[in-house]
Amino acid sequence: LLAGKWPHSLSIQPGGSLRAIDRAEKMRIHAHLREFRRFLEDTLFGDSLESVASLGSAGSLFQLKGGDFAAFLEASKDLGLSRYGRATDSFMSYGNYPVGEGTLFPSGVWSGELLPLEPGTILEDVSHSWMEGETLHPSEGFTQPMADKEGAYSWCKAPRLGGRVVETGALARQVITGQPLVRELVSVSGGNVENRVIARLVETARVAIEMEKWALQLKPGEPFCSHGKMPQEAKGAGLVEAARGSLGHWIEVRRGRIHNYQIVSPTTWNFSPRDEKGVPGALEQALVGAPVDGNCVMVQHIVRSFDPCMVCTVH
């Protein structure tokens, strides 16, 4: 209803293939959201969205009765998912969803305490990547393959924030936002498989509630894309939270044309290889100690807990 679907290109114009809606379509959007709420409350959570969004402690999880969320918690207990997949316990969010003067999910860094985000300290290390170049800020970086590079083992670069490995995603957003349940879980057992899934489920409830409010604000026929004049010389950056975590785009324009464009996707942060100091990325750290007997199921649980997209990463 709101956007073009595959196989339509999403790069025809900035902002994607959006379009204006009419009153009947607005009503259909509300109907879809009501149906989505019923599914979440009846099947996934077994409780209201508001109750899940406001879960305030680990003890409150035991109040969940029925639903896939409660079933996951039982399975997680049997599998010991809270004991595996712990990485850096340092989290980053660019922030997203404008609400009033602020955002629903604020930007920041969490490493035992909330710190401000400093995008200028982002550097991309390529020491163990099949890429040419040196360690640079994304605004100055480039992506040039070097498939026979000695010591390299990944097409993924190694972004670092102030030299630190950080994890990004739903768990990072909810920790930085200050969601009390997620803060408590991380304070006890850090970032692990179970906590990543719980954070994603709680966030689903929080965002679904906000979607209902945003749908009410849609105005049929209202312009859906803001067109600006292309500058002759400019540099800019777009930092936003995608579903998988922090997504950054850096662009430089010269003589009215795009001169350089670099992207650091969420999975690039989480799946980065070692940097020049030999420090592995979040996933590599999370895999340490995972049992590898038989079909390596726990390894699969750990990898999937980050919700990876390697297509976005190898761009």
C-alpha positions as CSV (number, residue, x, y, z in Angstrom):
1,L,0.0,0.0,0.0
2,L,2.8,2.4,0.8
3,A,5.7,1.3,-1.3
4,G,6.8,-0.6,-4.4
5,K,7.4,-4.3,-3.8
6,W,10.1,-6.5,-5.4
7,P,11.1,-6.8,-8.2
8,H,10.6,-3.1,-8.4
9,S,13.8,-1.1,-7.8
10,L,14.1,0.7,-4.5
11,S,16.7,3.1,-5.9
12,I,14.6,5.0,-8.5
13,Q,14.6,8.1,-6.2
14,P,15.8,8.9,-2.7
15,G,13.5,7.5,-0.1
16,G,12.5,4.5,-2.2
17,S,9.4,3.8,-4.2
18,L,6.8,5.5,-1.9
19,R,3.6,7.0,-3.1
20,A,0.6,8.9,-1.8
21,I,-2.4,7.0,-0.4
22,D,-6.1,7.6,-0.6
23,R,-8.7,7.4,2.2
24,A,-9.7,3.9,1.4
25,E,-6.1,2.7,1.6
26,K,-5.6,4.4,4.9
27,M,-8.6,2.4,6.2
28,R,-7.0,-0.8,4.9
29,I,-3.7,0.1,6.6
30,H,-5.6,0.4,9.9
31,A,-7.4,-2.9,9.2
32,H,-4.0,-4.6,8.6
33,L,-2.6,-3.2,11.8
34,R,-5.5,-4.5,13.8
35,E,-5.1,-7.9,12.2
36,F,-1.4,-7.8,13.0
37,R,-2.1,-6.8,16.6
38,R,-4.5,-9.8,17.0
39,F,-1.8,-12.2,15.6
40,L,0.8,-10.8,18.0
41,E,-1.4,-10.9,21.0
42,D,-3.1,-14.3,20.3
43,T,-0.3,-16.3,18.8
44,L,3.1,-14.7,19.6
45,F,2.7,-13.2,23.0
46,G,-0.5,-14.6,24.6
47,D,-0.9,-11.1,26.1
48,S,-1.6,-7.5,25.1
49,L,1.1,-5.5,23.3
50,E,1.0,-3.0,26.1
51,S,1.8,-5.7,28.7
52,V,4.7,-7.1,26.7
53,A,6.1,-3.6,26.0
54,S,6.1,-2.8,29.7
55,L,7.7,-5.9,31.0
56,G,9.9,-4.6,33.7
57,S,12.0,-7.4,35.1
58,A,13.2,-10.9,34.5
59,G,10.6,-12.1,37.0
60,S,7.8,-10.6,34.9
61,L,8.7,-13.1,32.1
62,F,7.1,-15.8,34.2
63,Q,3.8,-14.0,33.9
64,L,3.6,-14.9,30.2
65,K,1.1,-17.7,29.7
66,G,0.8,-19.4,26.3
67,G,1.9,-18.0,23.0
68,D,5.2,-18.5,21.2
69,F,7.1,-16.1,23.4
70,A,6.5,-18.4,26.5
71,A,7.3,-21.4,24.4
72,F,10.6,-19.9,23.3
73,L,11.5,-19.2,26.9
74,E,10.9,-22.9,27.8
75,A,12.9,-24.0,24.8
76,S,15.7,-21.6,25.7
77,K,15.8,-22.9,29.2
78,D,16.2,-26.5,28.0
79,L,18.9,-25.5,25.5
80,G,20.7,-23.1,27.8
81,L,20.6,-20.3,25.3
82,S,21.4,-17.7,28.0
83,R,24.9,-19.4,28.4
84,Y,26.0,-19.0,24.8
85,G,26.6,-16.2,22.3
86,R,28.0,-13.5,24.7
87,A,30.1,-11.0,22.8
88,T,31.5,-7.6,23.8
89,D,28.7,-6.3,26.0
90,S,29.3,-2.9,24.3
91,F,26.3,-1.7,22.3
92,M,25.6,1.0,19.8
93,S,22.5,2.7,18.4
94,Y,22.2,5.6,15.9
95,G,18.6,6.1,17.1
96,N,15.4,6.1,15.1
97,Y,11.7,7.1,14.8
98,P,11.3,10.8,15.4
99,V,8.7,11.5,18.2
100,G,8.1,15.0,19.3
101,E,11.5,16.7,19.8
102,G,13.3,13.4,20.2
103,T,13.3,9.8,19.0
104,L,11.5,6.7,20.2
105,F,14.8,4.9,20.3
106,P,17.7,7.3,21.1
107,S,21.2,7.2,19.9
108,G,24.1,6.3,22.2
109,V,26.6,3.7,23.4
110,W,26.2,1.4,26.3
111,S,29.1,-0.3,28.1
112,G,27.9,-0.6,31.6
113,E,26.8,3.1,31.4
114,L,25.1,5.2,28.8
115,L,27.5,7.3,26.7
116,P,27.0,9.7,23.8
117,L,27.5,8.5,20.3
118,E,30.5,10.0,18.5
119,P,30.2,9.2,14.8
120,G,33.5,10.9,14.0
121,T,35.4,8.1,15.8
122,I,34.1,5.4,13.4
123,L,37.0,3.8,11.5
124,E,36.9,0.9,9.0
125,D,39.8,-1.5,9.4
126,V,40.6,-3.7,6.3
127,S,43.7,-5.6,7.7
128,H,41.9,-9.0,7.5
129,S,39.5,-8.1,4.7
130,W,39.8,-9.0,1.0
131,M,40.0,-5.2,0.4
132,E,42.7,-2.7,-0.5
133,G,43.3,0.4,1.5
134,E,44.0,1.4,5.1
135,T,42.1,2.3,8.2
136,L,39.9,5.3,7.3
137,H,36.6,7.0,8.4
138,P,33.8,5.8,6.1
139,S,33.5,9.3,4.6
140,E,37.0,8.9,3.2
141,G,37.0,5.2,2.6
142,F,36.6,3.1,-0.6
143,T,35.7,-0.4,-1.4
144,Q,38.2,-2.1,-3.7
145,P,38.4,-5.9,-3.7
146,M,41.7,-7.7,-3.4
147,A,40.9,-11.4,-3.5
148,D,44.4,-12.7,-3.0
149,K,45.4,-10.6,0.0
150,E,47.6,-12.4,2.4
151,G,46.1,-12.8,5.9
152,A,42.6,-11.8,4.9
153,Y,39.6,-14.1,5.4
154,S,36.5,-12.1,4.9
155,W,34.7,-9.8,2.4
156,C,33.5,-7.9,5.4
157,K,35.4,-4.8,6.7
158,A,36.0,-4.3,10.4
159,P,34.3,-1.1,11.6
160,R,35.3,0.1,15.1
161,L,33.8,2.9,17.2
162,G,36.7,4.7,18.9
163,G,38.7,1.6,18.4
164,R,36.1,-0.6,20.2
165,V,34.1,-3.6,19.0
166,V,30.4,-2.8,19.4
167,E,27.3,-4.9,18.9
168,T,24.2,-3.4,17.2
169,G,20.6,-4.6,16.8
170,A,17.4,-4.8,18.8
171,L,19.3,-5.7,22.0
172,A,21.5,-2.7,21.6
173,R,18.5,-0.4,21.0
174,Q,16.5,-1.6,24.0
175,V,19.5,-1.4,26.3
176,I,20.3,2.1,25.2
177,T,16.6,3.1,25.3
178,G,16.6,1.9,28.9
179,Q,13.9,-0.8,28.6
180,P,14.1,-2.1,32.2
181,L,13.7,-5.8,31.4
182,V,16.4,-5.8,28.8
183,R,18.7,-3.7,31.0
184,E,18.3,-6.2,33.8
185,L,19.0,-9.2,31.6
186,V,22.1,-7.6,30.1
187,S,23.4,-6.7,33.6
188,V,23.1,-10.3,34.6
189,S,24.2,-12.3,31.6
190,G,25.3,-9.8,28.9
191,G,24.5,-10.1,25.3
192,N,23.6,-13.7,24.6
193,V,21.3,-15.7,22.3
194,E,18.3,-15.6,24.7
195,N,18.6,-11.9,25.4
196,R,18.8,-11.0,21.8
197,V,15.6,-12.8,21.0
198,I,13.8,-11.4,24.0
199,A,14.8,-7.9,23.0
200,R,13.6,-8.4,19.5
201,L,10.2,-9.6,20.8
202,V,9.8,-6.7,23.2
203,E,10.8,-4.3,20.5
204,T,8.2,-5.8,18.2
205,A,5.5,-5.0,20.7
206,R,6.8,-1.4,21.2
207,V,7.0,-0.6,17.5
208,A,3.6,-2.2,16.7
209,I,1.9,0.1,19.2
210,E,3.7,3.1,17.6
211,M,2.7,2.0,14.1
212,E,-0.9,2.3,15.0
213,K,-0.3,5.9,16.1
214,W,1.7,6.8,13.0
215,A,-1.0,5.3,10.7
216,L,-3.5,7.8,12.3
217,Q,-1.2,10.7,11.2
218,L,-1.2,9.7,7.5
219,K,-2.9,12.3,5.4
220,P,-4.4,11.0,2.1
221,G,-2.9,12.8,-0.9
222,E,-0.1,14.4,1.1
223,P,3.3,14.6,-0.6
224,F,5.4,11.6,0.3
225,C,8.9,12.7,-0.9
226,S,10.8,15.8,-0.2
227,H,12.8,16.9,-3.3
228,G,15.9,19.0,-2.8
229,K,18.3,20.7,-5.2
230,M,21.5,18.8,-5.8
231,P,24.4,20.8,-4.5
232,Q,27.6,21.2,-6.6
233,E,29.9,20.4,-3.7
234,A,28.9,18.7,-0.5
235,K,29.5,16.0,2.0
236,G,26.8,14.3,4.1
237,A,25.9,11.3,6.2
238,G,22.7,9.4,7.0
239,L,22.7,7.4,10.3
240,V,19.6,5.4,11.1
241,E,18.5,2.2,12.9
242,A,17.5,-0.5,10.5
243,A,15.9,-3.7,11.8
244,R,19.2,-5.4,12.1
245,G,20.9,-2.4,13.8
246,S,23.0,0.7,13.0
247,L,23.1,1.6,9.3
248,G,25.3,4.4,8.0
249,H,25.6,6.0,4.5
250,W,28.3,8.5,3.7
251,I,28.3,10.6,0.5
252,E,30.5,13.1,-1.2
253,V,29.3,15.2,-4.1
254,R,31.7,17.0,-6.5
255,R,30.7,19.1,-9.5
256,G,27.1,18.1,-9.0
257,R,27.9,14.3,-9.2
258,I,28.3,11.6,-6.6
259,H,32.1,11.3,-6.1
260,N,32.1,8.7,-3.3
261,Y,29.5,6.7,-1.5
262,Q,30.2,4.3,1.4
263,I,27.8,2.1,3.4
264,V,28.4,0.4,6.7
265,S,25.6,-2.0,7.3
266,P,24.5,-3.5,10.7
267,T,25.9,-7.0,9.8
268,T,29.2,-5.3,8.9
269,W,29.5,-4.2,12.6
270,N,28.4,-7.6,14.0
271,F,30.2,-9.9,11.6
272,S,33.4,-8.0,11.2
273,P,36.7,-9.9,11.1
274,R,39.7,-9.2,13.3
275,D,41.2,-5.7,13.2
276,E,44.9,-4.8,12.9
277,K,45.2,-5.4,16.7
278,G,43.9,-8.9,16.2
279,V,40.7,-8.2,18.1
280,P,37.7,-10.2,16.6
281,G,34.3,-8.7,15.9
282,A,31.2,-9.4,17.9
283,L,30.1,-12.6,16.2
284,E,33.6,-14.2,16.4
285,Q,33.7,-13.3,20.1
286,A,30.2,-14.8,20.6
287,L,31.2,-18.1,19.0
288,V,34.0,-18.7,21.4
289,G,33.1,-21.7,23.6
290,A,30.2,-22.9,21.5
291,P,29.8,-26.7,21.4
292,V,30.6,-28.0,17.9
293,D,29.7,-31.6,18.3
294,G,27.4,-33.3,15.8
295,N,25.6,-30.7,13.6
296,C,26.7,-27.6,15.5
297,V,23.2,-26.5,16.3
298,M,24.4,-24.0,19.0
299,V,26.6,-22.4,16.4
300,Q,23.6,-21.9,14.3
301,H,21.6,-20.4,17.2
302,I,24.4,-17.9,17.9
303,V,24.8,-16.8,14.3
304,R,21.0,-16.4,13.8
305,S,20.6,-14.5,17.0
306,F,22.3,-11.6,15.3
307,D,19.8,-11.7,12.4
308,P,22.5,-11.5,9.8
309,C,22.3,-10.2,6.2
310,M,25.4,-11.1,4.3
311,V,24.0,-9.6,1.1
312,C,24.0,-6.2,2.7
313,T,27.4,-6.7,4.2
314,V,29.2,-7.8,1.0
315,H,28.2,-4.7,-0.9
